[in-house]
């Protein structure tokens, strides 16, 4: 894989919570917009007789307008880029975690070769394939845990990209706020505002068009 990172699009409050608590929050998939998707996970939970099934989603690809607009669509959105190996390394010693890339399938694929039960949490309709999704799950047959905070090391965060619609005067304030959080002083050098919807170099290069 060319890019050994995972990106999590989220809100600024969720970002601050993650940094302050050094934890990723896994939630019940029942609230997901895509009911095909949430149904597959609820079916998996039922068939495995689980008390807890919670998840958090990442992407394995570069930023897109879709990711920003759908998952961090107002001016208070952010993308956290994690070092994949460092993030997952911390989970390998604990039981109950599953993770992997999502497989995108058409209805025809499902008719010809329906996935097995263990694959249900990692299948999604092909119309979503541009998301290049990667999922982290926690499952347990013991008492329910909803939501569940998963401890992480701040060192596994490579950078934080702010929403392209965030007003530019707020970027410096966000950088200072993040750097002031205990243990996050190094991160203020890695906080940027996305230029996806407005890039100076792109516009300059466009001027040279014949």
N, C-alpha and C positions, 0 to 999 in steps of 0.2 A: 504494500500500500504506500502510495507516494507521500501522503500527508499524515504523519503519526499524531493527529490531533482529533479532538472531539469538540464540537461547538454546541453550546447551550444558549438558546435565545430565551430571554425572560424579561421580567419587569425590574425596574430599579429597586423597589422595595424587596423583591426576592433576592436580588444581587446583594444588597446590604445585609439581609438576613444570613445568606450563605457565608459572607465574609466574616461577620461578627461571630457566628456560631460554628464556623468551619464545618459546615454540613450541607449535603445535598438533600433536599426534601423529596421523597418519593410519595406519590399520591395515588388514590384509587382511580383506575382507568374508567370507571363508570361515568365520569364527568366529561370524557372526551367527546368532541363534536362528531367524529366519525363513528356512527353506531355499529357499522360492520366491524370496525376495529375493536371497540369496547366489548362487543358480543363475543369475539374470538377469545378475548382474555377472560371474560366471565365464564365461558364454556370450559376453558382450561382450568380455571379455579374450581369449578364444580366437579370436573372429572378427576382432578387430583385431590379432591376433598381438602382444600386449603382453607384455613381461617383468614390468612392474610395474603393478598397479592397486590403489591403497589409497584409503581414504575416511574421512571423519569426518562425523557427522550432527548437525544442529541442529534446532530447531523455530522456526516463525515465529509461534506463538500464545502466549497467556498461559499461566501455570502451570496444570497440572491435576493431580489426584490420580494419574492414570495415569502422567504423566511422572515424578513423584517416585517412585512405587512401583516402576516398572519400570526406570528408568534411574539412579536415585540413591536406592534404596530403604532403605538402612540409615541409622543416625543420622550416618554419616560422608559423606553426600552433599551436593552443592552444584550450583547452577545459575549459570553464567557468562553474563551478558548482554553481547553485543558490539554495537557500532555497526556495522551491516551495511556501510555505505559505506566506513568506515575499514578494516575487516577485509579486504574484497574488493579495495580499492584497492591494497593491498600485493602482491596476487597478479597483478594485471593485466600487470605487466611480465615475468612469467615464463611460459615455455611449459610445457605439460603439465597445466595445471589446467583443470578443468571444474567448474561449479557451477550449481545451479538447484533449483527447487522440485520435489518429487516429485508425480507424477500418479497418482491412485488409480483403479484400474480393477476392474470386476467380471469374472467369467469370461465373461459375456455380451459385455462390451466387447471382451475379448481375442478371442472368436470372430468378432465382427463386423469388428474392425479391429485386428489385432495391431500392436504398436509396431515401428518400424524399429530397426535395430541400434543407432544412435546414441542412441535413447531408452531402451534397456534399463536403464541404470544409474539411471534416474529414474522407474521405474514400480513400483507396489506394489499389493497387493490392497486393495480398498475397505474391508475391515474395519479397516484401520489409519489411515483418513483423519483421525481426530481428532488424530493426531500432528502434522499440518501440517508434515511434514518438509522440510528443506532440506539438500542434500548438497554437500560439497566433495570432489572427486576429484583424484587425481594419477595420470597414466598416462604410461608410457614404454616404448619398444621397446628401450631400452638395458639395462644390467645391472640385475638385480632390486634393489629397495629396499623392505624390509619390516622394521620400520615406517619411516615417513618423517616427520621433524620439519619443519614449515613455520614459518619465522620470522614472528613477529607483533610489532606494537608494543603495549606495555602500554596506551597511550592509547586503543586501540580497545575497551577494557573499560569498560563503563558502571557495572556493579555486580555484586556477588557475593551470591547468596542462599543461605543455609544451609538444609539439610533441616529440615522442620517437626518432625521427631522428635529433632533434636539437643537434648540437655539444655541448658536456658537458661544454666547457669553456664559452659558451654564457649564460648558465643558471644563473650564479651569476649576470651577467650584466642585464639580464632580470628582475631578482628579485629586483635589485637596481632601475632599471628604473620604475618598477611598484610601488615600495614603495615611490618613489619621487613624484609621481602624487598627487596633492592636495587631501587630504582626504583618500588616499590609503595606508598610512604608515603601518597600521596593516596587510595589505595583503602580504607584503614581507615575512612574516612567513608562508604563505600558498601558495607559488609558488613552484611547483615541476616539475620535468621532468618525463614523463611516462616511466616505465620500461617494458612495454608490450612486446617489441621486444628484450629485453636484461635485464634479471633480475638475479642479483648475487645469491640470495637465491635459486631461481629455479635451477640454475646450480649446486650449492653446494648439494642440495637435490638429484639431478640427479646422483651425484657421488656415492650415497649409493645404487643405483640400483643393485639388485642381478644379 
